Amino acid sequence: MKRALFALGISALTLSACASGVAPPANPTTLSGAMVAASSVANNAAAPVPTRDVTTAAGLGVLRGPQIATLHVDAGKTALAMESFRTSCPGLVRRTDNSGLTQGSDWIAACDAVKTWSGDALTFFVTHMDAVQVGTGKAFATGYFEPEIAGCRAPQAGCDVPVYKRPPDLIDVDLGQFSDELKGRTIRGKVNGTKFVQYDDRAAIENGSLSGRGLEIAYAADAVEFFFLQIQGSGRLKLPDGNVMRIGYDSQNGRGYTGIGRLMRDRGLITDASMQGIVAFLRANPEEGRKIMQENRSYIFFRELTGAGPLGAMGYPVVGEASIAVDVKFIPLGAPVWLSMDRVEPNGIWIAQDTGGAIKGPNRIDTFWGAGDRAREIAGGMAARGAALVFLPKSAVARLGL
């Protein structure tokens, strides 16, 4: 989905990790607590001067985790994860892994095996992979879902909030072409005369800067609901005739994301920074709410999805309770990830199939819950802390010297 962050009311946890962290014990029930305790000890010590690049998992450092067979998992959820892993394999074996942990060829054996695997899903992971801990392994997880809101294909009374496709004058610039120091960094904007400038922000777009250019692919009935659909990065428009139009991420305007939940809480406007609490305030204070939403200058553009979806950053469908969004500098896209959190819902094995504009840092996870009321309820209140392990092919683990 290349989605924006859904953790509207929760500031992203700042993770401090180093290669000398304590390796997780074999007993999975104590893994999360052991990592948190190790982190607390580390935080009380004098911080060393960085001597290496810690912006990737390889630079930050990884430790060997416990045996996968000893981890607590649900059989049904593990089977769902294996199916999502199978889906990701064609892209996984040819992708460049920005985390520095694997090569595409490392995944070939597992991907060949999963094509015809008919046995227990956990046994598949045990046979072909080993668990590693990135940094301290300390994890923070939020949630996202595929919302369904009222919409229409042509504007009409009560349904006139534009849903825009990517404008042709929105340009992506790979800064690595201009400087080796900027490799991996990109910016978005537009050309104005002889200058490259920032693209229109949310306020400008909502005030009509793109109107009249034929960029509308549909319309939403409610501006607040559409704002939250943009944060999710994809969704469904329930049309007046009862049909559903699915829309997915097409691009973003290049402006920074601002989580309005934290902003509103800091101003004393709300105490409940969940999605439900934020929506209640926006509905009760429509004019002030509109201005607050526009303080999130990021704006998402969409395209209609006619096949399976929603699609993750790998170009494959993401699956509720199986797919997660991650920072690809710390977790390879397509890799399985095991979570042990202080909430029961996210525990178990997931597959990294998506990214998010504000999902940054080691072990920063955004869990996907699918569509419907249950998905909305879980995702809207998800803010879980605990531990994460990444499953890597045995060949990659051996090459890392673990």
C-alpha positions in Angstrom: 0.0 0.0 0.0 2.9 2.3 0.7 0.6 3.5 3.3 0.8 6.4 5.8 1.1 5.7 9.5 -2.1 4.7 11.2 -0.8 5.2 14.8 -2.7 8.5 14.9 -2.6 9.1 18.6 0.6 7.3 19.5 4.1 8.8 18.9 6.4 6.2 17.3 8.6 4.5 19.9 12.2 5.6 19.7 14.2 2.4 19.7 17.7 2.3 20.9 19.5 -0.9 19.9 23.1 -2.1 19.5 24.8 -5.3 18.4 26.0 -6.0 21.9 22.4 -6.4 23.2 21.4 -9.5 25.2 20.4 -12.4 23.0 16.9 -13.7 23.6 16.5 -16.7 25.8 15.2 -20.0 24.5 12.0 -19.7 26.6 9.7 -17.6 24.3 7.5 -16.6 27.3 10.3 -14.5 28.7 11.7 -13.1 25.5 9.8 -9.8 25.5 10.6 -9.1 29.2 14.2 -10.0 28.8 14.6 -7.6 25.9 12.9 -4.8 27.7 15.1 -5.3 30.8 18.2 -5.3 28.7 17.1 -2.1 27.0 16.5 -0.5 30.4 20.0 -1.4 31.6 21.5 -0.1 28.3 19.6 3.2 28.7 21.1 3.8 32.1 24.6 3.4 30.8 26.7 6.1 29.2 25.9 6.2 25.4 28.9 5.2 23.3 30.0 7.3 20.4 28.7 5.7 17.2 31.5 4.1 15.2 29.5 2.5 12.5 26.5 3.0 10.3 23.4 1.9 12.3 20.8 2.9 9.7 20.4 -0.7 8.5 19.9 -4.0 10.3 23.4 -5.2 9.1 25.0 -2.1 10.5 23.0 -2.1 13.7 23.8 -5.7 14.3 21.9 -9.0 14.7 22.0 -11.8 17.1 20.9 -15.4 16.8 17.4 -16.0 18.2 15.9 -19.0 19.8 15.0 -22.1 17.8 11.8 -21.4 15.7 10.3 -24.7 17.0 10.3 -23.3 20.5 8.3 -20.2 19.7 4.7 -19.9 20.7 2.5 -19.8 17.6 -1.1 -20.4 16.5 -1.3 -23.2 13.9 -4.0 -21.4 11.8 -2.3 -18.1 11.8 1.1 -19.7 10.9 -0.6 -21.5 7.9 -1.9 -18.1 6.8 1.5 -16.6 7.1 3.0 -19.4 5.0 0.5 -18.7 2.3 1.5 -15.0 2.3 5.1 -16.0 2.2 4.4 -18.2 -0.9 2.7 -15.2 -2.6 5.7 -13.0 -1.9 8.3 -15.4 -3.2 8.5 -14.2 -6.9 9.4 -10.7 -5.7 11.5 -11.9 -2.8 14.0 -13.8 -4.8 14.7 -10.8 -7.1 14.6 -7.9 -4.7 17.5 -6.0 -3.4 17.4 -6.3 0.3 18.1 -2.8 1.8 18.6 -4.3 5.3 21.9 -5.9 4.2 20.8 -9.2 5.8 20.0 -11.3 2.7 20.5 -11.8 -1.0 17.8 -12.8 -3.4 19.4 -16.1 -4.0 19.2 -16.9 -0.2 15.5 -17.3 -0.5 15.4 -19.6 -3.5 15.5 -22.9 -1.6 12.6 -21.9 0.7 10.6 -20.4 -2.2 11.0 -23.6 -4.2 10.0 -25.7 -1.3 6.9 -23.7 -0.4 5.4 -24.2 -3.9 4.5 -27.8 -3.1 4.6 -27.8 0.7 1.7 -29.7 2.1 2.8 -30.3 5.7 2.7 -28.3 8.9 3.4 -24.6 8.3 5.6 -24.3 11.4 7.7 -27.2 10.2 8.2 -25.4 6.9 9.7 -22.3 8.7 11.8 -24.5 11.0 13.2 -26.5 8.1 14.2 -23.5 5.9 14.9 -20.6 8.3 16.5 -19.5 11.5 15.3 -16.6 13.8 17.5 -13.5 14.4 17.1 -10.5 16.6 17.7 -7.1 15.1 19.3 -4.8 17.7 17.7 -5.3 21.1 14.6 -6.9 19.4 12.4 -4.4 21.3 9.3 -3.9 19.1 6.4 -1.5 18.8 3.3 -2.4 16.8 0.4 -0.4 15.5 -2.4 -1.5 13.2 -4.1 -0.6 9.9 -7.1 -1.9 8.0 -9.0 -1.5 4.7 -11.9 0.9 5.4 -15.2 1.0 3.5 -16.8 4.4 3.2 -19.7 5.9 1.2 -18.7 7.2 -2.2 -19.8 7.8 -5.8 -18.2 7.8 -9.3 -19.6 11.2 -10.2 -20.2 14.2 -7.9 -23.7 14.6 -6.4 -25.3 16.2 -3.5 -23.8 14.7 -0.3 -21.0 13.0 -2.2 -18.5 15.6 -3.4 -15.1 15.1 -1.8 -12.7 14.5 -4.7 -10.6 11.3 -4.8 -7.6 12.3 -7.0 -5.3 10.1 -9.1 -1.6 10.9 -9.2 -1.1 14.3 -11.0 1.2 14.1 -14.1 3.3 17.0 -12.8 4.2 15.2 -9.6 7.9 14.2 -10.0 10.0 11.7 -8.0 13.7 12.6 -7.7 16.4 10.0 -6.8 18.9 12.1 -5.0 21.5 9.3 -5.2 22.0 10.3 -8.9 23.5 13.6 -7.7 25.5 12.4 -4.7 26.8 9.1 -3.3 26.0 10.5 0.2 22.4 10.7 -0.7 22.0 7.2 -2.1 18.6 5.7 -1.2 17.0 9.1 -0.6 14.2 10.4 -2.8 12.1 13.6 -2.8 8.8 14.5 -4.6 7.8 17.9 -5.9 7.1 19.7 -9.2 8.8 22.1 -11.6 7.9 25.7 -11.4 9.7 27.6 -14.1 13.4 26.7 -13.7 13.0 25.6 -10.1 12.0 22.3 -8.4 9.6 23.1 -5.6 7.4 21.3 -3.1 4.1 19.9 -4.3 0.8 21.3 -3.1 0.0 20.4 0.5 -3.3 19.1 1.9 -4.8 22.5 2.5 -4.1 23.7 -1.0 -5.4 20.5 -2.6 -8.6 20.5 -0.4 -9.1 24.2 -1.3 -9.1 23.3 -5.0 -5.6 23.5 -6.4 -6.1 20.4 -8.5 -9.7 20.9 -9.5 -10.6 21.2 -13.1 -7.7 19.1 -14.3 -9.6 15.8 -14.8 -7.8 14.0 -12.0 -10.9 12.9 -10.1 -11.4 9.1 -10.2 -14.3 9.2 -7.7 -15.8 11.1 -4.8 -16.3 10.4 -1.1 -19.3 11.3 0.9 -17.5 12.3 4.1 -14.3 14.3 4.4 -13.4 12.8 7.8 -13.9 9.2 6.6 -11.8 10.0 3.5 -9.0 11.5 5.7 -8.7 8.2 7.6 -8.9 6.2 4.4 -5.9 8.2 3.1 -4.0 7.3 6.3 -4.7 3.6 5.6 -3.5 4.0 2.0 -6.3 2.0 0.4 -10.0 1.3 0.9 -13.4 0.6 -0.6 -16.0 3.1 -1.8 -19.6 1.8 -1.3 -21.4 3.2 -4.3 -25.1 4.3 -4.4 -26.1 1.2 -6.4 -24.6 -1.1 -3.8 -21.5 -2.0 -5.8 -18.0 -1.4 -4.3 -15.1 0.5 -5.9 -11.7 -0.5 -4.5 -9.0 2.2 -4.5 -5.3 1.8 -3.7 -2.3 3.9 -3.2 -1.0 5.6 -6.4 1.4 8.2 -4.9 1.9 10.8 -2.2 2.5 14.6 -2.5 6.0 14.4 -0.8 5.0 16.4 2.3 5.8 15.2 5.8 3.2 13.2 7.7 1.8 14.7 11.0 -0.1 12.5 13.3 -3.1 14.6 14.4 -3.8 12.4 17.4 -0.6 13.4 19.2 -1.1 17.0 18.1 -4.6 17.1 19.5 -3.6 15.4 22.7 -0.6 17.8 23.2 -3.1 20.7 22.9 -5.4 19.2 25.5 -8.2 18.8 23.0 -8.6 15.0 23.6 -7.5 12.4 26.2 -8.5 9.4 24.0 -6.0 9.4 21.1 -7.4 6.3 19.5 -9.1 6.6 16.1 -12.5 6.5 17.8 -11.5 9.4 20.1 -10.1 11.5 17.3 -13.2 11.0 15.1 -15.5 12.0 18.0 -13.7 15.3 18.4 -13.6 16.0 14.6 -17.3 15.4 14.3 -18.2 17.6 17.3 -16.0 20.4 16.0 -16.2 20.4 12.2 -14.5 23.7 11.4 -11.7 23.3 13.9 -11.4 19.7 12.9 -11.0 20.6 9.2 -8.1 22.9 10.1 -6.5 20.2 12.3 -6.7 17.7 9.5 -5.0 20.1 7.2 -2.1 20.3 9.6 -1.2 16.9 8.3 0.2 18.2 5.0 0.7 14.8 3.5 -1.9 13.9 0.8 -2.4 10.5 -0.8 -3.4 9.9 -4.5 -5.3 6.8 -5.6 -6.0 4.5 -8.5 -8.8 2.1 -9.0 -8.1 -1.5 -8.2 -9.8 -4.0 -10.4 -8.0 -7.2 -9.3 -7.1 -8.7 -5.9 -6.2 -6.2 -3.2 -5.3 -4.1 -1.4 -1.8 -4.3 -2.7 1.3 -3.9 -0.5 4.6 -2.4 -1.4 5.7 -5.6 -3.1 2.8 -5.4 -5.5 1.0 -8.4 -4.0 -2.2 -8.5 -2.0 -1.9 -7.9 1.7 -3.8 -10.3 3.9 -5.6 -9.5 7.1 -3.8 -10.9 10.2 -0.9 -12.1 8.0 0.7 -9.0 6.5 2.7 -6.2 8.1 4.3 -3.0 7.1 7.9 -2.5 8.1 11.0 -0.4 7.5 12.9 -2.2 4.7 16.2 -1.0 6.1 15.7 -3.3 9.1 13.4 -6.1 7.8 13.6 -7.5 4.3 10.3 -7.2 2.4 8.9 -10.7 2.2 10.5 -12.0 5.3 8.5 -13.7 8.1 8.5 -11.8 11.5 7.5 -13.3 14.8 5.9 -11.0 17.4 5.5 -11.5 21.2 3.7 -8.4 22.5 1.8 -7.1 25.5 -1.5 -7.6 23.5 -2.6 -11.0 22.4 -3.9 -10.1 19.0 -0.6 -9.4 17.1 1.3 -12.4 18.6 2.6 -15.0 16.2 4.1 -15.1 12.7 3.5 -12.3 10.1 5.0 -11.6 6.6 6.6 -8.2 5.8 4.7 -7.2 2.6 4.2 -3.5 3.0 5.8 -0.2 4.0 4.5 3.0 5.6 5.6 6.6 5.4 6.1 6.8 9.1 7.0 3.1 9.8 10.6 3.8 10.5 13.3 2.1 12.6 14.2 -1.3 13.8 11.3 -3.6 14.8 8.7 -0.9 14.1 5.7 -2.9 12.9 2.3 -2.0 11.5 -0.1 -5.0 11.5 -2.8 -5.3 8.8 -6.2 -6.5 10.0 -8.3 -6.7 6.8 -11.7 -5.0 6.4 -14.9 -4.8 8.5 -15.9 -3.6 11.9 -13.6 -6.1 13.8 -10.5 -4.9 11.7 -11.4 -1.3 12.3 -11.8 -1.8 16.1 -8.5 -3.7 16.5 -6.4 -1.5 14.2 -7.9 1.7 15.7 -6.7 0.9 19.2 -3.5 -1.1 18.4 -0.4 0.1 20.3 1.5 -2.9 21.4 5.0 -3.2 22.9 7.2 -6.3 23.1 9.7 -8.2 21.1 10.3 -9.2 17.4 12.3 -11.8 15.7 13.0 -12.0 11.9 13.2 -15.3 10.1 16.0 -15.5 7.6 17.1 -18.4 5.3 19.7 -20.6 6.9 22.3 -19.7 4.3 22.0 -16.0 5.1 22.3 -16.7 8.9 25.4 -18.7 8.2 26.9 -16.0 6.1 26.3 -13.5 8.9 28.3 -15.7 11.2 25.5 -16.4 13.6 
